[in-house]
Amino acid sequence: MKQSAMFIPTLREVPADAEIRSHQLLIRAGFMRQNASGIYSILPLGKRVLAKVEKIVREEMDRAGSSEMLMPTLQLAELWQESGRWSSYGPELMRFNDRHSREFALGPTHEEVVTSLLRDEVKSYKKLPLNVYQIQTKFRDEKRPRFGLLRGREFIMKDAYSFHATKESLDKTYEDMFEGYRRIFSRCGLDFRAVIADSGAMGGKDTHEFMVLSDIGEDTIAYSDTSDFAANIEMAPVVANYEKSSEDAAELEKVATPDSKTIEDVSKALNIEKEKCIKSLLFKVDEEYVLVLARGDHEINDIKVKNYLEAKDIMLAPANEVKDIIQCEVGSVGPINVKNVKVIADNAVEYIVNGVCGANEDGFHFTGVNPGRDFQADYADLRFIQEGDASPDGEGIIQFARGIEVGHVFKLGTRYSEAMNGTFLDENGRAQPMIMGCYGIGVSRTMAAIAEQYNDENGLVWPKQVAPYDVHVIAVNVKKEEQTEVASALYNTLQDQGYEVLYDDRAERAGVKFADSDLIGLPIRVTVGKQAGEGIVEVKVRKTGESFEAKVEEIPELIEKLLEQ
Protein backbone atom coordinates (compact mmCIF):
# COMPACT_ATOMS: atom_id res chain seq x y z
CA MET A 1 0.00 0.00 0.00
CA LYS A 2 1.27 3.46 -0.86
CA GLN A 3 1.34 5.65 2.20
CA SER A 4 0.27 8.71 0.24
CA ALA A 5 -3.07 6.99 -0.43
CA MET A 6 -3.61 5.65 3.08
CA PHE A 7 -5.33 7.38 5.98
CA ILE A 8 -2.63 7.47 8.69
CA PRO A 9 -3.04 10.71 10.68
CA THR A 10 0.05 10.67 12.93
CA LEU A 11 0.57 13.11 15.79
CA ARG A 12 3.75 14.48 17.35
CA GLU A 13 2.21 15.49 20.68
CA VAL A 14 0.85 13.09 23.31
CA PRO A 15 -2.97 13.38 23.57
CA ALA A 16 -3.92 15.07 26.84
CA ASP A 17 -6.51 12.46 27.84
CA ALA A 18 -4.36 9.40 27.05
CA GLU A 19 -2.93 8.06 30.33
CA ILE A 20 -1.07 4.92 29.24
CA ARG A 21 1.46 4.08 26.53
CA SER A 22 -0.79 1.91 24.37
CA HIS A 23 -3.52 4.56 24.29
CA GLN A 24 -1.04 7.33 23.55
CA LEU A 25 0.78 5.45 20.80
CA LEU A 26 -2.28 3.99 19.07
CA ILE A 27 -3.63 7.56 18.80
CA ARG A 28 -0.33 9.15 17.82
CA ALA A 29 0.53 6.47 15.25
CA GLY A 30 -2.85 6.84 13.52
CA PHE A 31 -4.32 3.46 14.48
CA MET A 32 -7.49 4.89 16.03
CA ARG A 33 -9.37 8.07 16.95
CA GLN A 34 -11.84 8.79 19.74
CA ASN A 35 -15.43 9.64 18.80
CA ALA A 36 -16.78 9.88 22.34
CA SER A 37 -15.70 8.70 25.77
CA GLY A 38 -14.93 4.98 25.45
CA ILE A 39 -15.88 4.89 21.74
CA TYR A 40 -13.26 4.76 18.98
CA SER A 41 -12.94 4.61 15.22
CA ILE A 42 -10.40 1.98 14.23
CA LEU A 43 -8.37 3.41 11.35
CA PRO A 44 -6.77 1.40 8.50
CA LEU A 45 -3.57 0.43 10.33
CA GLY A 46 -5.54 -0.58 13.41
CA LYS A 47 -7.99 -2.56 11.31
CA ARG A 48 -5.12 -4.54 9.82
CA VAL A 49 -3.80 -5.44 13.28
CA LEU A 50 -7.28 -6.48 14.39
CA ALA A 51 -7.58 -8.64 11.27
CA LYS A 52 -4.30 -10.39 12.15
CA VAL A 53 -5.49 -11.05 15.71
CA GLU A 54 -8.86 -12.27 14.41
CA LYS A 55 -7.12 -14.61 11.96
CA ILE A 56 -5.15 -16.20 14.81
CA VAL A 57 -8.35 -16.50 16.87
CA ARG A 58 -10.26 -18.12 14.00
CA GLU A 59 -7.51 -20.63 13.29
CA GLU A 60 -7.31 -21.72 16.92
CA MET A 61 -11.09 -21.80 17.39
CA ASP A 62 -11.39 -24.03 14.34
CA ARG A 63 -8.61 -26.22 15.74
CA ALA A 64 -10.49 -26.47 19.06
CA GLY A 65 -13.66 -27.59 17.27
CA SER A 66 -15.69 -24.38 17.40
CA SER A 67 -17.55 -23.17 14.31
CA GLU A 68 -18.09 -19.51 13.49
CA MET A 69 -21.49 -17.85 13.25
CA LEU A 70 -22.95 -14.38 13.80
CA MET A 71 -25.75 -13.44 16.19
CA PRO A 72 -27.68 -10.16 16.38
CA THR A 73 -26.36 -7.24 18.39
CA LEU A 74 -29.92 -6.19 19.23
CA GLN A 75 -31.29 -8.50 21.91
CA LEU A 76 -34.87 -8.81 23.10
CA ALA A 77 -35.47 -7.86 26.72
CA GLU A 78 -37.68 -10.95 27.05
CA LEU A 79 -34.63 -13.21 26.72
CA TRP A 80 -32.79 -11.38 29.48
CA GLN A 81 -35.92 -11.48 31.62
CA GLU A 82 -36.04 -15.26 31.15
CA SER A 83 -32.48 -15.62 32.44
CA GLY A 84 -33.07 -13.15 35.26
CA ARG A 85 -30.30 -10.81 34.15
CA TRP A 86 -32.49 -7.94 32.89
CA SER A 87 -32.80 -6.64 36.44
CA SER A 88 -29.51 -7.95 37.87
CA TYR A 89 -26.94 -7.08 35.19
CA GLY A 90 -26.79 -3.43 36.21
CA PRO A 91 -26.46 -0.06 34.46
CA GLU A 92 -23.72 -1.36 32.14
CA LEU A 93 -26.47 -2.96 30.03
CA MET A 94 -27.47 -0.48 27.31
CA ARG A 95 -31.27 -0.61 27.04
CA PHE A 96 -33.71 1.13 24.71
CA ASN A 97 -37.21 0.86 23.21
CA ASP A 98 -37.97 0.57 19.51
CA ARG A 99 -40.77 2.52 17.79
CA HIS A 100 -43.27 -0.09 18.98
CA SER A 101 -42.18 0.39 22.62
CA ARG A 102 -40.61 -3.05 22.68
CA GLU A 103 -37.58 -3.27 24.98
CA PHE A 104 -34.14 -4.22 23.64
CA ALA A 105 -30.53 -4.26 24.80
CA LEU A 106 -27.30 -3.76 22.89
CA GLY A 107 -25.50 -7.03 23.51
CA PRO A 108 -22.61 -7.02 25.99
CA THR A 109 -22.53 -10.83 25.71
CA HIS A 110 -24.74 -13.49 24.10
CA GLU A 111 -25.62 -16.26 26.58
CA GLU A 112 -29.34 -15.55 26.30
CA VAL A 113 -29.41 -15.35 22.52
CA VAL A 114 -27.37 -18.49 21.91
CA THR A 115 -29.34 -20.47 24.52
CA SER A 116 -32.64 -19.49 22.90
CA LEU A 117 -31.24 -20.48 19.51
CA LEU A 118 -29.97 -23.90 20.59
CA ARG A 119 -33.06 -24.78 22.64
CA ASP A 120 -35.19 -24.35 19.53
CA GLU A 121 -32.90 -26.38 17.26
CA VAL A 122 -31.35 -29.12 19.43
CA LYS A 123 -33.74 -31.72 20.87
CA SER A 124 -31.61 -34.85 21.28
CA TYR A 125 -28.37 -35.84 22.98
CA LYS A 126 -27.30 -37.14 19.56
CA LYS A 127 -26.82 -33.52 18.42
CA LEU A 128 -24.47 -32.73 21.30
CA PRO A 129 -21.84 -31.51 21.95
CA LEU A 130 -21.93 -28.29 19.92
CA ASN A 131 -19.46 -25.40 20.06
CA VAL A 132 -20.06 -22.10 18.23
CA TYR A 133 -18.36 -18.71 18.27
CA GLN A 134 -18.60 -15.24 16.79
CA ILE A 135 -16.44 -12.13 16.49
CA GLN A 136 -18.62 -9.10 17.00
CA THR A 137 -18.92 -5.60 18.43
CA LYS A 138 -20.19 -5.53 22.03
CA PHE A 139 -21.54 -2.71 24.16
CA ARG A 140 -21.20 -1.98 27.88
CA ASP A 141 -22.02 1.39 29.39
CA GLU A 142 -18.90 1.65 31.53
CA LYS A 143 -19.19 4.19 34.32
CA ARG A 144 -15.62 5.31 33.78
CA PRO A 145 -14.17 4.40 30.39
CA ARG A 146 -10.39 4.67 30.50
CA PHE A 147 -7.13 3.45 29.04
CA GLY A 148 -8.33 3.59 25.43
CA LEU A 149 -9.34 0.16 24.13
CA LEU A 150 -8.69 -1.51 27.48
CA ARG A 151 -11.92 -0.23 29.01
CA GLY A 152 -14.35 1.11 26.44
CA ARG A 153 -18.10 1.23 25.95
CA GLU A 154 -17.91 -0.35 22.50
CA PHE A 155 -15.39 -3.09 21.75
CA ILE A 156 -14.72 -6.13 19.58
CA MET A 157 -15.02 -9.51 21.25
CA LYS A 158 -14.81 -13.16 20.35
CA ASP A 159 -17.38 -15.10 22.33
CA ALA A 160 -17.87 -18.85 22.08
CA TYR A 161 -20.49 -21.12 23.66
CA SER A 162 -20.49 -24.88 24.02
CA PHE A 163 -23.45 -27.16 24.80
CA HIS A 164 -23.16 -30.65 26.28
CA ALA A 165 -25.11 -33.65 27.48
CA THR A 166 -22.58 -34.55 30.20
CA LYS A 167 -20.15 -32.79 32.52
CA GLU A 168 -17.36 -34.98 31.14
CA SER A 169 -18.06 -33.59 27.69
CA LEU A 170 -17.92 -30.02 29.03
CA ASP A 171 -14.64 -30.78 30.80
CA LYS A 172 -13.10 -32.00 27.54
CA THR A 173 -14.20 -28.95 25.55
CA TYR A 174 -13.14 -26.62 28.36
CA GLU A 175 -9.65 -28.11 28.24
CA ASP A 176 -9.55 -27.83 24.44
CA MET A 177 -10.61 -24.19 24.55
CA PHE A 178 -8.22 -23.45 27.42
CA GLU A 179 -5.30 -24.78 25.36
CA GLY A 180 -6.61 -22.90 22.33
CA TYR A 181 -6.45 -19.69 24.33
CA ARG A 182 -2.89 -20.45 25.38
CA ARG A 183 -1.95 -20.82 21.73
CA ILE A 184 -3.78 -17.63 20.70
CA PHE A 185 -2.02 -15.39 23.19
CA SER A 186 1.34 -17.09 22.62
CA ARG A 187 1.00 -16.55 18.88
CA CYS A 188 0.18 -12.89 19.54
CA GLY A 189 3.55 -12.64 21.30
CA LEU A 190 2.09 -11.77 24.69
CA ASP A 191 3.60 -12.38 28.13
CA PHE A 192 0.54 -13.70 29.96
CA ARG A 193 -0.69 -15.97 32.74
CA ALA A 194 -3.78 -18.17 32.93
CA VAL A 195 -5.21 -17.53 36.39
CA ILE A 196 -8.00 -18.97 38.53
CA ALA A 197 -10.86 -16.45 38.45
CA ASP A 198 -14.34 -15.53 39.64
CA SER A 199 -17.24 -15.81 37.19
CA GLY A 200 -18.93 -12.61 38.38
CA ALA A 201 -22.20 -11.70 36.66
CA MET A 202 -21.75 -14.52 34.12
CA GLY A 203 -22.54 -17.24 36.66
CA GLY A 204 -21.05 -20.71 36.73
CA LYS A 205 -17.93 -22.17 38.35
CA ASP A 206 -14.46 -23.34 37.33
CA THR A 207 -13.26 -20.29 35.45
CA HIS A 208 -9.89 -18.97 34.33
CA GLU A 209 -8.81 -15.52 33.18
CA PHE A 210 -5.96 -14.95 30.77
CA MET A 211 -3.96 -11.99 32.05
CA VAL A 212 -1.35 -10.03 30.13
CA LEU A 213 1.32 -8.89 32.58
CA SER A 214 1.44 -5.11 32.76
CA ASP A 215 2.02 -2.48 35.43
CA ILE A 216 -1.11 -0.64 34.30
CA GLY A 217 -3.34 -3.72 34.64
CA GLU A 218 -6.48 -3.22 36.71
CA ASP A 219 -6.33 -6.72 38.20
CA THR A 220 -3.85 -8.16 40.69
CA ILE A 221 -2.44 -11.63 40.01
CA ALA A 222 -1.17 -13.78 42.86
CA TYR A 223 1.44 -16.23 41.58
CA SER A 224 4.00 -18.64 42.96
CA ASP A 225 7.65 -17.71 42.61
CA THR A 226 8.61 -21.34 41.87
CA SER A 227 5.60 -23.01 40.17
CA ASP A 228 2.89 -22.41 37.56
CA PHE A 229 0.25 -21.49 40.13
CA ALA A 230 -1.53 -18.20 39.35
CA ALA A 231 -4.89 -16.79 40.40
CA ASN A 232 -6.77 -13.54 40.45
CA ILE A 233 -6.22 -12.14 43.95
CA GLU A 234 -9.99 -12.42 44.53
CA MET A 235 -9.87 -16.19 44.03
CA ALA A 236 -6.46 -17.26 45.34
CA PRO A 237 -6.99 -19.70 48.23
CA VAL A 238 -5.03 -19.22 51.44
CA VAL A 239 -3.25 -22.14 53.10
CA ALA A 240 -4.35 -22.31 56.76
CA ASN A 241 -0.92 -23.02 58.23
CA TYR A 242 -1.40 -20.88 61.33
CA GLU A 243 -0.02 -21.69 64.78
CA LYS A 244 -1.66 -20.93 68.12
CA SER A 245 0.28 -19.12 70.83
CA SER A 246 1.03 -21.16 73.94
CA GLU A 247 0.27 -18.26 76.31
CA ASP A 248 -2.41 -18.76 78.96
CA ALA A 249 -5.87 -17.45 78.22
CA ALA A 250 -6.54 -14.11 79.91
CA GLU A 251 -9.83 -12.94 81.36
CA LEU A 252 -12.22 -11.07 79.10
CA GLU A 253 -12.21 -7.37 79.98
CA LYS A 254 -14.05 -4.37 78.56
CA VAL A 255 -11.79 -1.33 78.17
CA ALA A 256 -12.42 2.23 77.04
CA THR A 257 -11.07 3.08 73.59
CA PRO A 258 -12.26 6.63 72.87
CA ASP A 259 -11.66 7.86 69.33
CA SER A 260 -10.36 4.41 68.26
CA LYS A 261 -12.39 3.51 65.19
CA THR A 262 -9.90 1.57 63.05
CA ILE A 263 -7.61 -1.39 63.59
CA GLU A 264 -4.68 1.04 63.42
CA ASP A 265 -6.23 3.21 66.15
CA VAL A 266 -7.01 0.26 68.44
CA SER A 267 -3.58 -1.29 67.92
CA LYS A 268 -1.85 1.94 68.99
CA ALA A 269 -4.25 2.73 71.84
CA LEU A 270 -3.87 -0.69 73.46
CA ASN A 271 -0.26 -1.28 72.39
CA ILE A 272 -1.13 -4.59 70.76
CA GLU A 273 -0.13 -6.10 67.40
CA LYS A 274 -2.64 -5.91 64.57
CA GLU A 275 -2.41 -9.71 64.34
CA LYS A 276 -4.20 -9.92 67.70
CA CYS A 277 -7.02 -7.59 66.69
CA ILE A 278 -10.26 -9.02 65.28
CA LYS A 279 -11.71 -7.03 62.40
CA SER A 280 -15.53 -7.27 62.41
CA LEU A 281 -17.55 -6.09 59.40
CA LEU A 282 -21.30 -6.37 58.94
CA PHE A 283 -22.32 -7.45 55.42
CA LYS A 284 -25.72 -7.51 53.82
CA VAL A 285 -25.96 -10.82 51.99
CA ASP A 286 -29.13 -11.44 49.95
CA GLU A 287 -31.09 -9.15 52.32
CA GLU A 288 -29.74 -10.91 55.44
CA TYR A 289 -27.02 -9.63 57.76
CA VAL A 290 -23.79 -11.56 58.32
CA LEU A 291 -20.92 -10.53 60.59
CA VAL A 292 -17.61 -11.43 58.98
CA LEU A 293 -14.40 -11.60 61.03
CA ALA A 294 -10.75 -11.43 59.99
CA ARG A 295 -7.43 -10.88 61.68
CA GLY A 296 -6.47 -7.21 61.97
CA ASP A 297 -3.61 -7.47 59.48
CA HIS A 298 -5.79 -9.24 56.90
CA GLU A 299 -8.44 -7.97 54.46
CA ILE A 300 -11.83 -9.63 54.11
CA ASN A 301 -12.43 -10.94 50.59
CA ASP A 302 -16.09 -10.31 49.75
CA ILE A 303 -15.91 -12.65 46.74
CA LYS A 304 -14.89 -15.53 48.99
CA VAL A 305 -17.64 -14.57 51.45
CA LYS A 306 -20.18 -14.52 48.63
CA ASN A 307 -19.06 -17.90 47.30
CA TYR A 308 -18.92 -19.47 50.77
CA LEU A 309 -22.48 -18.37 51.48
CA GLU A 310 -23.58 -19.25 47.90
CA ALA A 311 -25.11 -15.79 47.69
CA LYS A 312 -26.26 -13.73 44.73
CA ASP A 313 -25.58 -10.27 46.14
CA ILE A 314 -23.26 -8.97 48.84
CA MET A 315 -22.42 -5.51 50.11
CA LEU A 316 -21.09 -3.84 53.25
CA ALA A 317 -23.98 -2.77 55.44
CA PRO A 318 -24.33 1.04 55.50
CA ALA A 319 -23.41 2.77 58.77
CA ASN A 320 -27.05 3.54 59.65
CA GLU A 321 -27.99 -0.13 59.27
CA VAL A 322 -25.02 -1.20 61.42
CA LYS A 323 -26.31 1.16 64.09
CA ASP A 324 -29.81 -0.33 63.85
CA ILE A 325 -28.67 -3.97 63.96
CA ILE A 326 -25.67 -3.87 66.32
CA GLN A 327 -26.51 -0.65 68.25
CA CYS A 328 -23.08 0.88 67.82
CA GLU A 329 -20.86 2.64 65.31
CA VAL A 330 -18.92 0.64 62.72
CA GLY A 331 -15.60 0.94 64.57
CA SER A 332 -16.94 -0.71 67.74
CA VAL A 333 -18.56 -3.81 66.22
CA GLY A 334 -17.50 -7.22 67.55
CA PRO A 335 -18.72 -10.85 67.69
CA ILE A 336 -19.27 -11.19 71.46
CA ASN A 337 -22.94 -11.28 72.49
CA VAL A 338 -24.06 -10.18 69.03
CA LYS A 339 -27.64 -11.31 68.47
CA ASN A 340 -29.73 -12.36 65.47
CA VAL A 341 -26.75 -12.17 63.12
CA LYS A 342 -24.85 -15.08 61.58
CA VAL A 343 -21.12 -14.95 62.40
CA ILE A 344 -18.46 -16.34 60.09
CA ALA A 345 -14.71 -15.89 60.37
CA ASP A 346 -11.55 -16.36 58.38
CA ASN A 347 -9.51 -19.38 59.46
CA ALA A 348 -6.78 -17.19 61.00
CA VAL A 349 -9.20 -15.81 63.61
CA GLU A 350 -9.56 -19.24 65.25
CA TYR A 351 -5.86 -19.18 66.18
CA ILE A 352 -5.94 -15.82 67.98
CA VAL A 353 -5.14 -15.98 71.72
CA ASN A 354 -5.98 -13.06 74.01
CA GLY A 355 -7.10 -10.85 71.18
CA VAL A 356 -9.05 -7.61 70.94
CA CYS A 357 -12.45 -6.97 69.37
CA GLY A 358 -15.19 -4.35 69.43
CA ALA A 359 -17.57 -4.46 72.41
CA ASN A 360 -20.66 -3.42 70.41
CA GLU A 361 -20.67 -0.25 72.46
CA ASP A 362 -19.31 3.03 71.16
CA GLY A 363 -15.83 3.80 72.53
CA PHE A 364 -15.22 0.34 74.04
CA HIS A 365 -13.37 -2.85 73.10
CA PHE A 366 -12.86 -6.23 74.71
CA THR A 367 -9.36 -7.48 75.53
CA GLY A 368 -8.44 -11.07 76.41
CA VAL A 369 -10.70 -12.35 73.62
CA ASN A 370 -10.41 -16.06 72.85
CA PRO A 371 -12.47 -17.54 70.01
CA GLY A 372 -14.46 -20.61 71.03
CA ARG A 373 -14.63 -19.48 74.64
CA ASP A 374 -15.99 -15.95 74.12
CA PHE A 375 -17.86 -16.32 70.84
CA GLN A 376 -18.75 -18.93 68.25
CA ALA A 377 -18.30 -18.68 64.49
CA ASP A 378 -18.15 -20.80 61.36
CA TYR A 379 -14.63 -20.78 59.92
CA ALA A 380 -13.52 -20.71 56.28
CA ASP A 381 -10.96 -19.13 53.96
CA LEU A 382 -12.41 -15.62 53.72
CA ARG A 383 -9.42 -13.31 53.32
CA PHE A 384 -7.32 -11.97 50.50
CA ILE A 385 -4.03 -13.76 49.98
CA GLN A 386 -0.93 -11.63 50.68
CA GLU A 387 2.57 -11.46 49.27
CA GLY A 388 4.78 -13.80 51.26
CA ASP A 389 2.00 -16.31 51.96
CA ALA A 390 2.64 -19.94 51.05
CA SER A 391 1.54 -20.84 47.53
CA PRO A 392 -1.69 -22.90 47.58
CA ASP A 393 -0.06 -25.63 45.49
CA GLY A 394 2.63 -26.14 48.15
CA GLU A 395 5.44 -24.82 45.96
CA GLY A 396 7.09 -21.49 46.72
CA ILE A 397 5.65 -18.28 48.09
CA ILE A 398 3.14 -15.82 46.67
CA GLN A 399 4.15 -12.72 44.77
CA PHE A 400 1.91 -10.13 43.11
CA ALA A 401 1.80 -8.75 39.58
CA ARG A 402 -0.63 -6.53 37.71
CA GLY A 403 -2.52 -7.90 34.73
CA ILE A 404 -4.79 -6.91 31.85
CA GLU A 405 -7.59 -9.41 31.32
CA VAL A 406 -7.76 -10.38 27.63
CA GLY A 407 -9.65 -13.68 27.86
CA HIS A 408 -11.97 -15.58 30.19
CA VAL A 409 -13.29 -19.15 30.05
CA PHE A 410 -16.26 -20.36 32.12
CA LYS A 411 -18.00 -23.59 32.96
CA LEU A 412 -21.52 -22.18 33.08
CA GLY A 413 -23.22 -25.48 33.86
CA THR A 414 -27.02 -25.24 33.62
CA ARG A 415 -27.32 -21.63 34.84
CA TYR A 416 -28.92 -20.44 31.59
CA SER A 417 -30.42 -23.63 30.18
CA GLU A 418 -32.48 -24.24 33.32
CA ALA A 419 -33.71 -20.65 33.48
CA MET A 420 -34.57 -20.60 29.77
CA ASN A 421 -35.82 -24.19 29.38
CA GLY A 422 -32.94 -25.22 27.13
CA THR A 423 -33.43 -28.98 27.34
CA PHE A 424 -32.66 -32.09 25.28
CA LEU A 425 -33.84 -35.69 25.46
CA ASP A 426 -31.23 -38.06 26.89
CA GLU A 427 -30.71 -41.74 26.00
CA ASN A 428 -33.72 -42.67 28.13
CA GLY A 429 -35.98 -40.10 26.52
CA ARG A 430 -35.94 -37.82 29.57
CA ALA A 431 -35.63 -34.04 29.31
CA GLN A 432 -32.34 -32.71 30.70
CA PRO A 433 -30.94 -29.17 30.76
CA MET A 434 -28.04 -28.61 28.38
CA ILE A 435 -24.71 -28.10 30.17
CA MET A 436 -22.92 -25.00 28.92
CA GLY A 437 -19.48 -23.48 28.63
CA CYS A 438 -18.61 -19.90 27.66
CA TYR A 439 -15.32 -18.57 26.29
CA GLY A 440 -14.53 -14.88 25.60
CA ILE A 441 -11.60 -12.95 24.16
CA GLY A 442 -11.39 -9.17 23.96
CA VAL A 443 -10.04 -8.82 20.44
CA SER A 444 -9.64 -5.03 20.46
CA ARG A 445 -8.35 -5.24 24.03
CA THR A 446 -5.76 -7.80 22.88
CA MET A 447 -4.52 -5.32 20.28
CA ALA A 448 -4.12 -2.69 23.00
CA ALA A 449 -2.39 -5.19 25.30
CA ILE A 450 0.12 -6.03 22.56
CA ALA A 451 0.78 -2.31 22.07
CA GLU A 452 1.24 -1.96 25.84
CA GLN A 453 3.91 -4.67 25.92
CA TYR A 454 5.59 -3.82 22.59
CA ASN A 455 6.78 -0.23 22.44
CA ASP A 456 9.80 1.94 23.12
CA GLU A 457 10.55 5.66 23.45
CA ASN A 458 10.09 6.14 19.69
CA GLY A 459 6.80 4.33 19.16
CA LEU A 460 5.19 0.95 18.64
CA VAL A 461 7.23 -2.21 17.99
CA TRP A 462 4.79 -4.75 16.56
CA PRO A 463 5.56 -8.49 16.65
CA LYS A 464 5.69 -9.71 13.06
CA GLN A 465 2.64 -11.97 13.44
CA VAL A 466 0.27 -9.07 14.16
CA ALA A 467 2.08 -6.13 12.52
CA PRO A 468 -0.10 -4.25 10.02
CA TYR A 469 2.62 -4.69 7.38
CA ASP A 470 5.83 -6.73 7.22
CA VAL A 471 8.04 -4.09 5.66
CA HIS A 472 8.17 -0.30 5.49
CA VAL A 473 9.85 0.89 2.27
CA ILE A 474 10.82 4.56 2.36
CA ALA A 475 11.88 6.70 -0.56
CA VAL A 476 13.83 9.47 1.20
CA ASN A 477 13.39 12.05 -1.56
CA VAL A 478 10.62 11.37 -4.07
CA LYS A 479 11.96 14.18 -6.29
CA LYS A 480 14.98 12.01 -7.00
CA GLU A 481 14.03 9.74 -9.88
CA GLU A 482 16.59 7.03 -9.06
CA GLN A 483 15.19 6.74 -5.54
CA THR A 484 11.55 6.43 -6.61
CA GLU A 485 12.46 3.90 -9.30
CA VAL A 486 14.38 1.67 -6.89
CA ALA A 487 11.77 2.05 -4.12
CA SER A 488 8.85 1.32 -6.47
CA ALA A 489 10.59 -1.71 -7.96
CA LEU A 490 11.41 -3.03 -4.51
CA TYR A 491 7.82 -2.41 -3.38
CA ASN A 492 6.44 -4.41 -6.30
CA THR A 493 8.99 -7.23 -5.95
CA LEU A 494 8.30 -7.74 -2.26
CA GLN A 495 4.55 -7.72 -2.82
CA ASP A 496 4.91 -10.27 -5.61
CA GLN A 497 6.78 -12.51 -3.19
CA GLY A 498 3.91 -12.38 -0.69
CA TYR A 499 5.11 -9.71 1.72
CA GLU A 500 2.80 -7.02 3.02
CA VAL A 501 4.49 -3.70 2.26
CA LEU A 502 3.79 -0.11 3.22
CA TYR A 503 5.54 2.22 0.76
CA ASP A 504 6.19 5.76 1.97
CA ASP A 505 6.03 7.68 -1.28
CA ARG A 506 5.02 10.97 0.34
CA ALA A 507 6.63 14.29 -0.48
CA GLU A 508 7.72 14.78 3.12
CA ARG A 509 11.03 15.56 4.78
CA ALA A 510 13.21 12.55 5.65
CA GLY A 511 12.96 13.30 9.37
CA VAL A 512 9.15 13.18 9.24
CA LYS A 513 9.20 9.87 7.38
CA PHE A 514 11.64 8.25 9.81
CA ALA A 515 9.73 9.53 12.85
CA ASP A 516 6.45 8.19 11.44
CA SER A 517 8.10 4.87 10.61
CA ASP A 518 9.35 4.43 14.18
CA LEU A 519 5.96 5.51 15.52
CA ILE A 520 4.04 2.99 13.37
CA GLY A 521 6.52 0.26 14.31
CA LEU A 522 6.66 -2.20 11.39
CA PRO A 523 9.22 -5.03 11.85
CA ILE A 524 11.56 -4.12 8.97
CA ARG A 525 12.35 -0.76 7.38
CA VAL A 526 14.09 -0.44 4.03
CA THR A 527 15.32 3.07 3.25
CA VAL A 528 16.08 4.03 -0.34
CA GLY A 529 18.35 7.08 -0.24
CA LYS A 530 21.46 8.63 -1.76
CA GLN A 531 23.00 5.28 -2.76
CA ALA A 532 19.97 4.18 -4.76
CA GLY A 533 21.84 4.76 -8.02
CA GLU A 534 24.44 2.25 -6.85
CA GLY A 535 21.79 -0.33 -5.93
CA ILE A 536 22.44 0.08 -2.18
CA VAL A 537 19.72 0.56 0.44
CA GLU A 538 19.63 0.64 4.24
CA VAL A 539 17.81 -2.03 6.26
CA LYS A 540 16.74 -1.44 9.86
CA VAL A 541 15.21 -3.92 12.31
CA ARG A 542 12.66 -2.03 14.41
CA LYS A 543 12.86 -4.31 17.48
CA THR A 544 16.63 -4.18 17.95
CA GLY A 545 17.49 -0.92 16.19
CA GLU A 546 20.13 -2.79 14.18
CA SER A 547 20.76 -1.22 10.75
CA PHE A 548 23.05 -2.07 7.86
CA GLU A 549 23.46 -1.54 4.13
CA ALA A 550 22.53 -4.17 1.55
CA LYS A 551 22.23 -4.58 -2.20
CA VAL A 552 18.73 -4.25 -3.62
CA GLU A 553 18.77 -7.76 -5.09
CA GLU A 554 19.58 -9.20 -1.64
CA ILE A 555 16.60 -7.61 0.09
CA PRO A 556 13.93 -10.32 -0.43
CA GLU A 557 16.15 -13.09 0.95
CA LEU A 558 17.39 -10.83 3.76
CA ILE A 559 13.86 -9.90 4.82
CA GLU A 560 12.88 -13.57 4.90
CA LYS A 561 15.74 -14.31 7.27
CA LEU A 562 15.06 -11.28 9.47
CA LEU A 563 11.36 -12.07 9.82
CA GLU A 564 12.17 -15.68 10.71
CA GLN A 565 14.31 -14.40 13.57
Secondary structure, DSSP 8 states (H G I E B T S, - for coil): -BGGGS-----SS--TT--SHHHHHHHHTTSEEEEETTEEEE-HHHHHHHHHHHHHHHHHHHHTT-EE----SEEEHHHHHHHTHHHHS-TTSEEEE-TT--EEEE-S--HHHHHHHHHHH--BGGG--EEEEEEEEEE---SS-BTGGGB-SEEEEEEEEEEESSHHHHHHHHHHHHHHHHHHHHHTT--EEEEEE--GGG--EEEEEEEEE-TT-SEEEEEESSSS-EEETTT-----------S-----EEEE-TT--SHHHHHHHHT--GGGBEEEEEEEETTEEEEEEEETTS-B-HHHHHHHTT-S-EEE--HHHHHHHHSS-GGG--STT--SSEEEEEGGGGG-SSEEEE-SSTTEEEEEE-TTTS---EEE--B---TTSB-TTSSSBEEEEEEEEEEEEEEEETHHHHHTT-EEE-TTS-EEE-EEEEEEEEHHHHHHHHHHHSEETTEE---TTT-S-SEEEEES-TTSHHHHHHHHHHHHHHHHTT--EEEE--S--HHHHHHHHHHHT-SEEEEE-TTGGGTEEEEEETTT--EEEEEGGGHHHHHHHHHH-
